[in-house]
Amino acid sequence: MGDSLGLQAEALSPGTIRRRWKGRWNQGFLFNYGMVSDDTEHTVMLCRALMKYPKDARAFQKEFASSLRWWLLGGPAGIGLATLKSIIRLWAGISPQRSGVYSAGNGPAMRIAAVGIFFADDPESLREYVLAATCLTHRDPKAVTGAMAIALTAAHRARFVLGRETASFPSIQELAGIDPGDTEWQRLMEAVQSSMEKNDSLQEFACSLGLSKGVSGYMYHTVPVCLYALFRHAGDFKTGLEALLNLGGDTDTTGAIYSALAGMSGNIPENWSGHIKDFPISIPFLEKHAFWLARASESGEPVIPGGFPWWGVPFRNAFFFLVVLAHCFRRIIPC
């Protein structure tokens, strides 16, 4: 949901966002409505592969790779460079095990929360599927670490919501332990801990990482900021998402990651979720996939999802691109 709200402000600076929205966030990508971005599209493709192959990570990876190939043919208006290169490599015949490129972009983190929820009580499978989903497009160890942090947080949140955890979030020590040998990751987790102890605002934390002009698509910028927003605004979905979007930068992806984690507790404003109008990925479409995924998780058996209307994707993407162009022209106009 967060990506639909953040789309309208993607790549804008915090100052521009303050002048244009004045802290009042509503759907506005298409008049008073929102559309989903590649963040949600990737999540849907991942979930469809996951429910079909809940016990075979290699088959899951192949299915996800196949969906990404067809997704690219639909002409998406937004796609990360690493993801683009990886899908081209897939079309060139390179196997999903070797198609990923060396990049630490945030693409894997934007789609991975579902894996954490699905394998909330199975850490071994969680790690195996995170690696399969991440290395398909991104092979930098930092991409794996960031995706693992989001998946582990999602798993912990799922157990908490179901009453199997007393703490609502994993500890900083648990997150730091994902890669003890990565000094940059250790420094970032120490920064999160320090800012929490000082009760810093999200903006203050982002500025301490050098992100005063917006959150970039670098994994080690996106993930710590999203985690801090979750910790700092525990239980207050609306305030946390607004604070995160106010930082600017890659707002659709930061919004998507935060919403996937914080949204498990509910409290999502109806005027946000109820104003998403898109095809084929509508709210009823997402609810249906959530039901199928839950059934696969509970039974441990494959669930074959209903057909995906790929035929309509190019037309939808052409319309989406026109809306993006309209926003580009709008940004030329002085505030």
C-alpha positions as CSV (number, residue, x, y, z in Angstrom):
1,M,0.0,0.0,0.0
2,G,2.8,2.4,0.9
3,D,4.2,2.4,-2.7
4,S,0.9,3.7,-4.1
5,L,1.1,6.6,-1.6
6,G,4.8,7.3,-2.2
7,L,4.7,7.2,-6.0
8,Q,3.5,10.8,-6.3
9,A,6.6,12.0,-4.5
10,E,9.3,9.7,-5.8
11,A,12.7,11.3,-6.3
12,L,11.6,14.6,-4.7
13,S,13.6,16.3,-1.9
14,P,12.2,16.7,1.6
15,G,11.9,20.5,1.0
16,T,9.8,20.0,-2.1
17,I,7.6,17.5,-0.3
18,R,7.0,19.9,2.6
19,R,6.1,22.7,0.2
20,R,3.7,20.6,-1.9
21,W,2.1,18.3,0.7
22,K,2.6,20.2,3.9
23,G,2.6,17.0,5.9
24,R,-0.9,16.0,4.7
25,W,-0.6,12.7,2.8
26,N,-3.4,11.3,0.6
27,Q,-3.6,9.3,-2.5
28,G,-2.8,11.6,-5.4
29,F,-1.0,9.8,-8.2
30,L,-4.1,9.8,-10.4
31,F,-6.2,12.6,-9.1
32,N,-7.5,11.3,-5.7
33,Y,-6.5,7.7,-6.4
34,G,-3.3,5.7,-6.3
35,M,-1.7,3.0,-8.4
36,V,0.8,0.4,-7.4
37,S,4.4,0.4,-8.5
38,D,6.9,-2.3,-9.4
39,D,7.3,-3.0,-5.6
40,T,3.8,-4.5,-5.4
41,E,4.1,-6.1,-8.8
42,H,7.3,-8.0,-7.7
43,T,5.7,-9.0,-4.5
44,V,2.7,-10.5,-6.3
45,M,5.0,-12.5,-8.7
46,L,7.1,-13.7,-5.7
47,C,4.0,-14.8,-3.8
48,R,2.6,-16.7,-6.8
49,A,5.8,-18.6,-7.2
50,L,6.0,-19.2,-3.4
51,M,2.5,-20.7,-3.1
52,K,3.2,-23.0,-6.1
53,Y,6.5,-24.2,-4.7
54,P,6.5,-23.9,-0.9
55,K,9.0,-26.8,-0.5
56,D,11.4,-26.4,-3.4
57,A,13.5,-23.2,-3.5
58,R,15.0,-24.0,-6.8
59,A,11.7,-24.5,-8.5
60,F,10.4,-21.3,-6.8
61,Q,13.4,-19.4,-8.2
62,K,12.7,-20.7,-11.7
63,E,9.0,-19.8,-11.5
64,F,9.8,-16.3,-10.2
65,A,12.4,-15.8,-13.0
66,S,9.8,-16.8,-15.6
67,S,7.3,-14.2,-14.2
68,L,10.0,-11.5,-14.3
69,R,10.8,-12.3,-17.9
70,W,7.1,-11.8,-18.9
71,W,6.8,-8.8,-16.7
72,L,9.6,-7.0,-18.6
73,L,7.8,-7.6,-21.9
74,G,4.9,-5.7,-20.5
75,G,7.0,-2.5,-20.6
76,P,7.1,-1.4,-16.9
77,A,7.5,2.3,-16.5
78,G,9.9,1.9,-13.6
79,I,12.6,-0.7,-13.2
80,G,15.9,-0.8,-11.4
81,L,19.0,-1.1,-13.5
82,A,20.2,-4.2,-11.8
83,T,16.8,-5.9,-12.2
84,L,16.7,-4.9,-15.9
85,K,20.2,-6.3,-16.5
86,S,19.3,-9.5,-14.7
87,I,16.1,-10.1,-16.6
88,I,17.9,-9.4,-19.9
89,R,20.4,-12.1,-18.8
90,L,17.5,-14.4,-18.2
91,W,16.2,-13.8,-21.7
92,A,19.7,-14.5,-23.0
93,G,19.5,-18.0,-21.6
94,I,21.5,-17.5,-18.4
95,S,20.1,-19.7,-15.6
96,P,18.4,-18.1,-12.6
97,Q,21.2,-19.3,-10.4
98,R,23.7,-17.1,-12.3
99,S,21.5,-14.2,-13.7
100,G,22.0,-11.8,-10.8
101,V,24.4,-8.9,-11.2
102,Y,26.7,-7.4,-8.6
103,S,24.5,-4.7,-7.1
104,A,23.4,-3.6,-3.6
105,G,20.2,-1.9,-4.8
106,N,17.1,-2.2,-2.6
107,G,15.1,-4.3,-5.1
108,P,15.2,-7.5,-3.2
109,A,14.1,-5.8,0.1
110,M,11.0,-4.4,-1.5
111,R,9.5,-7.8,-2.3
112,I,10.9,-10.1,0.4
113,A,8.6,-9.6,3.4
114,A,6.2,-12.3,2.2
115,V,8.9,-14.9,2.5
116,G,9.5,-13.9,6.1
117,I,5.8,-14.2,6.9
118,F,5.5,-17.5,5.1
119,F,8.4,-19.1,6.8
120,A,8.0,-17.3,10.2
121,D,8.6,-20.6,12.1
122,D,11.2,-22.1,9.7
123,P,14.4,-20.1,9.7
124,E,16.3,-22.6,7.5
125,S,13.7,-22.3,4.7
126,L,13.5,-18.6,5.2
127,R,17.2,-18.2,4.5
128,E,17.1,-20.5,1.5
129,Y,14.2,-18.7,-0.1
130,V,15.6,-15.2,0.6
131,L,18.8,-16.2,-1.1
132,A,16.9,-17.6,-4.1
133,A,14.8,-14.5,-4.5
134,T,17.7,-12.1,-4.0
135,C,20.4,-13.7,-6.0
136,L,18.1,-14.0,-9.0
137,T,18.7,-10.3,-9.6
138,H,21.3,-9.0,-7.0
139,R,24.5,-10.8,-6.0
140,D,26.2,-8.3,-3.8
141,P,26.3,-9.7,-0.2
142,K,24.9,-6.4,1.0
143,A,21.7,-7.0,-1.0
144,V,21.4,-10.4,0.7
145,T,22.0,-8.9,4.2
146,G,19.4,-6.1,3.6
147,A,16.8,-8.6,2.3
148,M,17.5,-10.9,5.2
149,A,16.9,-8.1,7.7
150,I,13.5,-7.3,6.2
151,A,12.5,-11.0,6.0
152,L,13.6,-11.7,9.6
153,T,11.7,-8.6,10.8
154,A,8.6,-9.7,8.9
155,A,8.9,-13.2,10.4
156,H,9.2,-11.8,13.9
157,R,6.3,-9.4,13.3
158,A,4.1,-12.3,12.1
159,R,4.8,-14.4,15.2
160,F,4.0,-11.3,17.4
161,V,0.7,-10.7,15.6
162,L,-0.2,-14.4,16.1
163,G,0.7,-14.2,19.8
164,R,3.9,-16.3,19.6
165,E,6.3,-13.5,20.4
166,T,6.3,-11.1,23.3
167,A,8.4,-8.4,21.6
168,S,7.0,-6.8,18.5
169,F,10.4,-6.5,16.8
170,P,13.6,-8.4,16.6
171,S,16.5,-7.1,18.7
172,I,19.2,-5.0,17.2
173,Q,21.6,-7.7,18.2
174,E,19.7,-10.3,16.2
175,L,19.7,-8.0,13.1
176,A,23.4,-7.3,13.5
177,G,24.0,-11.0,13.7
178,I,22.9,-11.5,10.1
179,D,26.4,-10.6,8.9
180,P,28.8,-10.2,11.8
181,G,31.7,-9.7,9.5
182,D,30.3,-6.7,7.6
183,T,31.6,-3.7,9.4
184,E,29.3,-1.3,7.5
185,W,26.3,-3.3,8.6
186,Q,27.5,-3.4,12.2
187,R,28.0,0.4,12.2
188,L,24.5,0.9,10.8
189,M,22.9,-1.3,13.5
190,E,24.9,0.6,16.2
191,A,23.6,3.8,14.7
192,V,20.0,2.5,15.0
193,Q,20.6,1.5,18.6
194,S,22.2,4.8,19.5
195,S,19.4,6.9,17.9
196,M,16.7,4.8,19.6
197,E,18.4,5.4,23.0
198,K,18.5,9.1,22.2
199,N,14.9,9.1,21.0
200,D,15.9,10.7,17.8
201,S,13.2,11.5,15.2
202,L,13.3,9.6,11.9
203,Q,14.5,12.7,10.2
204,E,17.4,13.1,12.6
205,F,18.3,9.5,12.1
206,A,18.2,9.8,8.3
207,C,20.4,13.0,8.5
208,S,22.9,11.1,10.7
209,L,23.3,8.7,7.7
210,G,23.8,11.6,5.3
211,L,20.4,11.3,3.8
212,S,19.1,14.9,4.3
213,K,18.2,15.2,0.6
214,G,16.3,11.9,0.4
215,V,16.7,8.2,0.9
216,S,18.6,6.6,-1.9
217,G,18.0,3.1,-3.5
218,Y,21.2,1.8,-1.9
219,M,20.3,-1.2,0.3
220,Y,22.2,0.1,3.3
221,H,20.4,3.4,3.1
222,T,16.9,2.1,2.5
223,V,16.8,-0.8,5.0
224,P,18.1,1.0,8.2
225,V,15.8,3.9,7.6
226,C,12.7,1.7,7.1
227,L,13.6,-0.3,10.2
228,Y,14.1,2.8,12.3
229,A,10.7,4.1,11.1
230,L,9.2,0.8,12.2
231,F,10.9,0.9,15.7
232,R,10.4,4.7,16.2
233,H,6.6,4.7,15.4
234,A,5.6,1.3,16.8
235,G,1.9,0.9,16.6
236,D,1.2,4.1,14.7
237,F,1.1,3.1,11.0
238,K,0.0,6.4,9.7
239,T,2.5,8.6,11.5
240,G,5.3,6.2,10.7
241,L,4.6,6.1,7.0
242,E,4.1,9.9,6.7
243,A,7.4,10.5,8.5
244,L,9.1,8.1,6.1
245,L,7.6,9.6,3.0
246,N,8.5,13.1,4.2
247,L,12.2,12.1,3.9
248,G,11.9,12.0,0.1
249,G,14.0,10.0,-2.3
250,D,12.9,6.5,-3.2
251,T,9.5,7.0,-1.6
252,D,7.6,4.2,-3.3
253,T,10.0,1.6,-2.2
254,T,10.5,2.8,1.4
255,G,6.7,3.1,1.6
256,A,6.3,-0.5,0.3
257,I,8.8,-2.0,2.8
258,Y,7.5,-0.1,5.8
259,S,3.9,-0.9,5.0
260,A,4.6,-4.6,4.5
261,L,6.1,-4.7,8.1
262,A,3.9,-2.2,10.0
263,G,0.7,-3.1,8.2
264,M,0.5,-6.5,9.8
265,S,-1.0,-4.9,12.9
266,G,-3.7,-3.2,10.9
267,N,-4.6,0.5,11.6
268,I,-4.2,1.3,7.9
269,P,-6.3,4.4,7.1
270,E,-9.3,3.5,4.9
271,N,-8.9,6.7,2.8
272,W,-5.5,5.4,1.8
273,S,-6.2,1.7,1.0
274,G,-9.7,2.4,-0.3
275,H,-8.4,4.8,-2.9
276,I,-6.1,2.4,-4.8
277,K,-7.5,1.9,-8.3
278,D,-5.4,-0.3,-10.6
279,F,-5.6,-3.3,-12.9
280,P,-4.9,-6.1,-12.7
281,I,-3.5,-5.7,-9.2
282,S,-6.5,-4.3,-7.3
283,I,-7.3,-4.6,-3.6
284,P,-9.6,-7.6,-4.2
285,F,-6.8,-9.2,-6.4
286,L,-4.3,-8.8,-3.5
287,E,-6.8,-10.1,-0.9
288,K,-7.4,-13.2,-3.1
289,H,-3.6,-13.9,-3.3
290,A,-3.2,-13.4,0.4
291,F,-5.9,-16.1,1.0
292,W,-4.1,-18.5,-1.4
293,L,-0.7,-17.8,0.2
294,A,-2.1,-18.3,3.7
295,R,-3.6,-21.6,2.6
296,A,-0.3,-22.8,1.2
297,S,1.5,-21.8,4.4
298,E,-1.0,-23.5,6.7
299,S,-1.1,-26.8,4.7
300,G,2.5,-26.8,3.5
301,E,1.1,-28.0,0.1
302,P,1.3,-26.2,-3.2
303,V,-1.6,-23.9,-4.2
304,I,-2.1,-23.1,-7.8
305,P,-3.1,-19.5,-8.1
306,G,-5.7,-18.3,-10.6
307,G,-4.5,-17.1,-14.0
308,F,-2.8,-13.8,-14.3
309,P,-4.1,-11.5,-17.1
310,W,-0.7,-10.7,-18.7
311,W,-2.6,-9.6,-21.8
312,G,-3.7,-6.4,-20.0
313,V,-0.4,-5.5,-18.6
314,P,1.0,-3.6,-21.6
315,F,-2.1,-1.4,-21.8
316,R,-2.0,-0.7,-18.1
317,N,1.7,0.2,-18.3
318,A,1.1,2.5,-21.2
319,F,-1.5,4.4,-19.2
320,F,0.7,4.4,-16.1
321,F,3.5,5.9,-18.2
322,L,1.3,8.7,-19.3
323,V,0.4,9.5,-15.7
324,V,4.1,9.5,-14.9
325,L,4.7,12.0,-17.7
326,A,2.0,14.2,-16.4
327,H,3.7,14.2,-13.0
328,C,7.0,15.1,-14.7
329,F,5.4,18.1,-16.3
330,R,3.7,19.1,-13.0
331,R,7.1,19.1,-11.3
332,I,8.4,21.7,-13.8
333,I,5.7,24.1,-12.5
334,P,7.0,26.1,-9.6
335,C,5.3,25.4,-6.2
